[in-house]
Amino acid sequence: MAGIPATADLRPPVSQIKALDWLRANLFSSWANTALTLVVGYVIVRTLMGFIPWGVFNAVWTGSADECKAAKGVGACWAFFPANWRFILFATFPYEEHWRPALASVTFVFLYVFSAIRANWNARLVYVWAGGLALIGVLMFGGVFGLSFVATERWGGLVLTLILATFGIALAFPLAILLALGRRSHMPAVKTLCVAFIELIRGVPLISVLFMASVMFPLFLPEGVTFDKLLRAQVGIIFFASAYLAEVVRGGLQALPKGQYEAADALGLSYWQAMRMIVLPQALRMVIPPMVNTFIGLFKDTSLVLIIGLLDVLNAAKTAAAQPEWRGYGPEVYFGISLMYFVFCFAMSKYSQQVEVEFNRHKHR
């Protein structure tokens, strides 16, 4: 038709912003931004000027503690990690059986990656996790297929961190949903119990919860029934995380417009049908950032299990650094372990951003 441009002419123009234009728009758009950019840039440059010679050029990468001492503090002692990596990753697990926790850690990472692929969000995911967790249990406990039995007291290092974080997140999440729904319930008894649980757990530090789970929890069990320290710590972490997650979920439930609840009632859905199909999917979609923030905090808080005598990856590294020949290299130890925590936490953060964009794409239509 005359007067209507061709389809090619209706396409949006290709961005022609150059590097200098981006810098001018984002870092030097005003006097305040320019001053802040220069100050931050100066701090970064000064930090790198001090770290690179110490951490790269003058560092001791391999060798013994004597070679690190010969450097006299001029360079970092990264040789600590090649010399102690087995204890850091596997702690007191039997030396000749280290391949078992190593394979268990790889299985955990595989499960995380497999679960991150959207195409796998179906019934197959349940079977893969069931098979993966069964494999991890066989590897860690042993006692079957010719594997020697290893008690949980010998577990430690990276695999212990992954176990506590994975089961803590997986089991705390559904409990948090029930607590959030219970706190909004119209039944006084249910609401009172949920409020008391949430406020009690949130009112004390995780160290106290772990200590109480280790010391007081066995007192409430029938005579002759006992649980090992790992299970007690896991229960404490689950309760602690569920209390914080419950408030996050409750925020999403309260932010949902009242019309969504009324629409569910108009469709004749039961309470649980409305929660499952209408309310919870929308409420959880709105609180993805604070939920993942809680997951990240829980992953890092697993290091507090030292209070009840468990050696996660951080405490295993600290124990290795307490050896007489490796004393004095605390900065290297904490920096190296912090990189490991950063990798896991950054991966969770970036993935949550992708999920948030995907689930909220409808808002931009």
C-alpha positions as CSV (number, residue, x, y, z in Angstrom):
1,M,0.0,0.0,0.0
2,A,1.3,3.4,-0.8
3,G,2.7,5.5,2.0
4,I,3.6,2.5,4.2
5,P,7.4,2.0,4.5
6,A,8.9,-1.4,3.8
7,T,9.3,-3.9,6.6
8,A,13.0,-3.5,6.7
9,D,12.5,0.2,7.4
10,L,10.5,-0.6,10.5
11,R,13.3,-2.5,12.3
12,P,14.8,-0.7,15.3
13,P,18.2,1.0,14.6
14,V,21.3,-0.9,15.5
15,S,23.1,0.6,18.6
16,Q,26.1,2.7,17.6
17,I,27.3,3.6,21.1
18,K,31.0,3.5,21.3
19,A,33.2,2.9,24.4
20,L,33.8,6.6,25.0
21,D,30.1,7.3,24.8
22,W,29.4,4.5,27.3
23,L,32.0,5.8,29.7
24,R,30.6,9.3,29.4
25,A,27.1,8.2,30.0
26,N,27.7,5.8,32.9
27,L,30.9,7.0,34.7
28,F,31.3,10.7,33.9
29,S,27.8,11.9,33.4
30,S,28.1,14.6,36.1
31,W,30.7,16.2,38.4
32,A,29.6,13.9,41.3
33,N,29.9,10.7,39.2
34,T,33.3,11.8,37.8
35,A,34.7,12.4,41.3
36,L,33.3,9.1,42.5
37,T,34.7,7.3,39.5
38,L,38.2,8.7,40.1
39,V,38.2,7.9,43.8
40,V,37.0,4.3,43.2
41,G,39.5,3.9,40.3
42,Y,42.3,5.2,42.5
43,V,41.5,2.7,45.2
44,I,41.3,-0.2,42.7
45,V,44.7,0.7,41.2
46,R,46.4,1.0,44.5
47,T,45.0,-2.3,45.7
48,L,46.1,-4.1,42.5
49,M,49.6,-2.4,42.8
50,G,50.0,-3.9,46.2
51,F,48.4,-7.3,45.5
52,I,49.9,-8.3,42.2
53,P,53.6,-8.2,43.3
54,W,52.7,-10.0,46.5
55,G,50.2,-12.4,45.1
56,V,51.6,-13.1,41.7
57,F,55.2,-12.1,40.9
58,N,56.8,-12.8,44.3
59,A,54.5,-15.6,45.4
60,V,55.6,-19.1,46.2
61,W,53.3,-21.4,44.2
62,T,54.8,-24.8,44.9
63,G,57.2,-26.3,47.4
64,S,57.4,-26.7,51.2
65,A,56.8,-24.4,54.1
66,D,60.5,-23.7,54.3
67,E,60.5,-22.1,50.8
68,C,57.6,-19.9,51.9
69,K,59.5,-18.8,55.0
70,A,62.5,-18.0,52.8
71,A,60.3,-15.5,51.0
72,K,60.1,-13.6,54.3
73,G,56.6,-12.3,53.7
74,V,57.5,-10.6,50.4
75,G,55.3,-13.0,48.4
76,A,52.2,-15.0,49.1
77,C,52.5,-18.7,50.1
78,W,50.1,-20.3,47.7
79,A,52.2,-23.5,48.2
80,F,50.0,-24.1,51.2
81,F,47.1,-25.4,49.0
82,P,49.0,-28.0,46.9
83,A,50.5,-29.3,50.1
84,N,47.2,-29.5,52.0
85,W,44.5,-29.8,49.4
86,R,43.5,-33.3,50.4
87,F,42.8,-32.4,54.0
88,I,41.0,-29.2,52.9
89,L,38.7,-31.0,50.6
90,F,38.2,-34.3,52.5
91,A,39.3,-33.6,56.1
92,T,39.5,-36.8,58.1
93,F,37.9,-39.1,55.6
94,P,40.1,-42.2,55.2
95,Y,43.0,-41.2,53.0
96,E,42.8,-44.2,50.7
97,E,39.1,-43.6,50.2
98,H,39.4,-39.9,49.1
99,W,38.0,-40.8,45.7
100,R,34.6,-41.3,47.2
101,P,34.0,-37.8,48.6
102,A,35.6,-36.4,45.4
103,L,33.1,-38.3,43.3
104,A,30.3,-37.2,45.6
105,S,31.3,-33.6,45.2
106,V,31.3,-33.9,41.5
107,T,27.9,-35.5,41.6
108,F,26.6,-32.6,43.6
109,V,27.9,-30.1,41.0
110,F,26.4,-32.2,38.2
111,L,23.0,-32.1,40.0
112,Y,23.2,-28.3,40.3
113,V,24.1,-27.9,36.6
114,F,21.5,-30.3,35.5
115,S,18.8,-28.6,37.6
116,A,19.8,-25.2,36.2
117,I,18.7,-26.2,32.7
118,R,15.1,-25.2,32.1
119,A,14.4,-28.1,29.8
120,N,15.0,-30.5,32.7
121,W,12.3,-29.1,34.9
122,N,10.0,-32.1,34.6
123,A,9.6,-35.5,36.3
124,R,13.0,-36.5,35.0
125,L,14.6,-34.1,37.4
126,V,13.1,-35.9,40.4
127,Y,14.6,-39.2,39.2
128,V,18.0,-37.7,38.5
129,W,18.1,-36.2,42.0
130,A,17.0,-39.4,43.6
131,G,19.6,-41.4,41.8
132,G,22.3,-38.8,42.5
133,L,21.5,-38.6,46.2
134,A,21.5,-42.4,46.4
135,L,24.9,-42.5,44.8
136,I,26.2,-39.9,47.2
137,G,24.8,-41.8,50.1
138,V,26.5,-45.0,49.0
139,L,29.8,-43.3,48.4
140,M,29.9,-41.5,51.7
141,F,28.5,-44.2,54.0
142,G,29.8,-47.3,52.2
143,G,29.1,-50.6,53.7
144,V,27.9,-52.0,50.4
145,F,29.4,-53.0,47.1
146,G,32.7,-53.7,48.8
147,L,33.1,-50.2,50.2
148,S,34.2,-49.8,53.8
149,F,31.8,-48.1,56.1
150,V,32.7,-44.5,57.1
151,A,30.9,-42.9,60.0
152,T,29.7,-39.3,59.6
153,E,32.2,-38.2,62.3
154,R,34.9,-38.7,59.6
155,W,33.1,-36.6,57.0
156,G,34.4,-33.2,56.3
157,G,35.8,-30.7,53.9
158,L,34.0,-29.5,50.7
159,V,31.5,-32.4,50.5
160,L,30.3,-31.7,54.1
161,T,29.6,-28.0,53.1
162,L,27.7,-29.2,50.0
163,I,25.7,-31.7,52.0
164,L,24.7,-29.2,54.7
165,A,23.8,-26.5,52.1
166,T,22.0,-28.7,49.7
167,F,19.8,-30.5,52.2
168,G,19.4,-27.3,54.2
169,I,18.0,-25.4,51.2
170,A,16.0,-28.3,49.8
171,L,14.2,-29.1,53.1
172,A,13.9,-25.6,54.5
173,F,12.1,-24.3,51.4
174,P,8.9,-26.4,51.7
175,L,8.9,-26.0,55.5
176,A,9.1,-22.2,55.0
177,I,6.1,-22.2,52.7
178,L,4.1,-24.1,55.3
179,L,5.2,-21.7,58.0
180,A,4.4,-18.6,55.9
181,L,0.9,-20.0,55.1
182,G,0.4,-20.9,58.8
183,R,1.4,-17.4,59.9
184,R,-1.4,-16.0,57.6
185,S,-3.9,-18.7,58.7
186,H,-7.2,-17.7,60.3
187,M,-6.9,-20.6,62.8
188,P,-5.5,-19.1,66.0
189,A,-3.7,-22.3,67.1
190,V,-1.8,-22.8,63.8
191,K,-1.0,-19.1,63.5
192,T,0.3,-18.9,67.1
193,L,2.6,-21.9,66.7
194,C,4.0,-20.6,63.4
195,V,4.6,-17.1,64.8
196,A,6.2,-18.6,67.9
197,F,8.5,-20.8,65.9
198,I,9.5,-18.1,63.4
199,E,10.2,-15.4,66.0
200,L,12.0,-17.8,68.3
201,I,14.4,-19.0,65.6
202,R,15.0,-15.6,64.1
203,G,15.6,-14.1,67.5
204,V,18.8,-16.2,68.2
205,P,22.0,-16.6,66.2
206,L,22.7,-19.7,64.2
207,I,25.5,-20.7,66.6
208,S,22.9,-21.0,69.4
209,V,20.6,-23.0,67.2
210,L,23.4,-25.4,66.3
211,F,24.4,-25.7,70.0
212,M,20.9,-26.4,71.1
213,A,20.4,-28.9,68.3
214,S,23.5,-30.7,69.4
215,V,23.0,-30.7,73.1
216,M,19.3,-30.3,73.8
217,F,17.7,-32.1,70.8
218,P,18.7,-35.6,72.1
219,L,17.0,-34.9,75.4
220,F,13.6,-34.8,73.6
221,L,14.1,-38.2,72.0
222,P,12.9,-41.5,73.5
223,E,15.3,-43.4,75.6
224,G,17.8,-45.3,73.5
225,V,17.2,-43.2,70.3
226,T,20.0,-40.9,69.2
227,F,21.2,-39.1,66.2
228,D,24.8,-38.3,65.2
229,K,26.2,-34.8,65.2
230,L,25.8,-34.3,61.4
231,L,22.1,-35.0,61.5
232,R,21.6,-32.7,64.5
233,A,23.5,-29.9,62.7
234,Q,21.4,-30.5,59.6
235,V,18.1,-30.2,61.5
236,G,19.3,-27.0,63.2
237,I,20.3,-25.4,59.8
238,I,16.9,-26.5,58.3
239,F,15.0,-24.9,61.1
240,F,17.1,-21.7,61.0
241,A,16.8,-21.3,57.3
242,S,13.1,-22.1,57.2
243,A,12.3,-19.3,59.7
244,Y,14.0,-16.7,57.5
245,L,12.6,-18.0,54.3
246,A,9.1,-18.1,55.8
247,E,9.2,-14.3,56.2
248,V,10.4,-13.9,52.6
249,V,7.5,-16.0,51.3
250,R,5.1,-14.2,53.5
251,G,6.2,-10.9,52.0
252,G,5.4,-12.3,48.5
253,L,2.0,-13.5,49.7
254,Q,1.2,-10.1,51.1
255,A,2.4,-8.3,48.0
256,L,0.1,-10.3,45.8
257,P,-3.1,-8.3,44.8
258,K,-6.2,-9.3,46.7
259,G,-7.9,-9.8,43.3
260,Q,-5.8,-13.0,42.8
261,Y,-7.3,-14.6,45.9
262,E,-10.8,-13.5,44.9
263,A,-10.3,-14.9,41.4
264,A,-9.3,-18.3,42.9
265,D,-12.4,-18.3,45.0
266,A,-14.5,-17.3,42.0
267,L,-13.2,-20.4,40.1
268,G,-14.3,-22.6,43.0
269,L,-10.8,-23.8,43.8
270,S,-10.1,-25.2,47.2
271,Y,-7.5,-23.6,49.5
272,W,-4.7,-25.8,48.5
273,Q,-5.6,-25.7,44.8
274,A,-5.6,-22.0,44.9
275,M,-2.2,-21.9,46.7
276,R,-0.7,-24.4,44.3
277,M,-2.0,-23.1,41.0
278,I,-2.5,-19.3,41.5
279,V,-1.1,-17.8,44.6
280,L,2.2,-19.4,45.3
281,P,3.6,-19.3,41.8
282,Q,3.0,-15.6,41.6
283,A,4.2,-14.9,45.2
284,L,7.4,-16.8,44.8
285,R,8.1,-15.2,41.5
286,M,8.1,-11.8,43.2
287,V,10.6,-12.8,46.0
288,I,13.3,-14.6,44.0
289,P,16.0,-12.0,44.9
290,P,15.5,-12.2,48.7
291,M,15.1,-16.0,48.5
292,V,18.4,-16.5,46.8
293,N,20.0,-14.0,49.2
294,T,18.9,-16.3,52.0
295,F,20.2,-19.4,50.1
296,I,23.6,-17.6,49.7
297,G,23.7,-16.7,53.4
298,L,22.9,-20.3,54.4
299,F,25.7,-21.7,52.1
300,K,28.2,-19.5,53.9
301,D,26.7,-20.1,57.4
302,T,27.5,-23.8,57.1
303,S,31.0,-22.9,58.3
304,L,29.5,-22.4,61.8
305,V,29.2,-26.1,62.3
306,L,32.7,-26.0,63.8
307,I,30.9,-25.1,67.1
308,I,29.7,-28.8,67.4
309,G,32.9,-30.3,66.1
310,L,32.3,-30.7,62.4
311,L,35.0,-29.7,59.8
312,D,33.6,-28.0,56.7
313,V,35.9,-26.8,54.0
314,L,36.7,-23.5,55.8
315,N,37.4,-25.1,59.1
316,A,39.4,-27.8,57.5
317,A,41.6,-25.2,55.9
318,K,42.0,-23.4,59.2
319,T,43.0,-26.6,60.9
320,A,45.6,-27.3,58.2
321,A,46.9,-23.8,58.7
322,A,47.3,-24.4,62.4
323,Q,50.1,-26.9,61.8
324,P,53.4,-25.5,63.1
325,E,55.1,-25.3,59.7
326,W,52.2,-23.5,58.1
327,R,51.4,-20.9,60.8
328,G,51.5,-17.3,59.7
329,Y,49.8,-17.8,56.3
330,G,46.3,-16.9,57.3
331,P,45.7,-14.3,54.5
332,E,46.5,-16.8,51.8
333,V,44.2,-19.4,53.4
334,Y,41.2,-17.1,53.8
335,F,41.7,-15.6,50.4
336,G,41.9,-19.0,48.7
337,I,38.8,-20.4,50.5
338,S,36.9,-17.2,49.9
339,L,37.4,-17.7,46.2
340,M,35.7,-21.1,46.4
341,Y,32.8,-19.6,48.3
342,F,32.6,-16.8,45.7
343,V,32.4,-19.2,42.8
344,F,29.4,-21.0,44.3
345,C,27.6,-17.9,45.6
346,F,28.2,-15.9,42.4
347,A,26.8,-18.8,40.3
348,M,23.7,-18.8,42.5
349,S,23.3,-15.0,42.1
350,K,23.8,-15.0,38.3
351,Y,21.4,-17.9,37.8
352,S,18.8,-16.3,40.0
353,Q,19.0,-13.2,37.9
354,Q,18.3,-15.3,34.7
355,V,15.4,-17.0,36.4
356,E,13.9,-13.7,37.6
357,V,14.1,-12.3,34.1
358,E,12.5,-15.4,32.6
359,F,9.7,-15.6,35.1
360,N,8.9,-11.9,34.9
361,R,9.1,-11.5,31.1
362,H,5.3,-11.2,30.9
363,K,5.5,-7.8,32.7
364,H,7.5,-6.3,29.8
365,R,5.0,-7.4,27.0
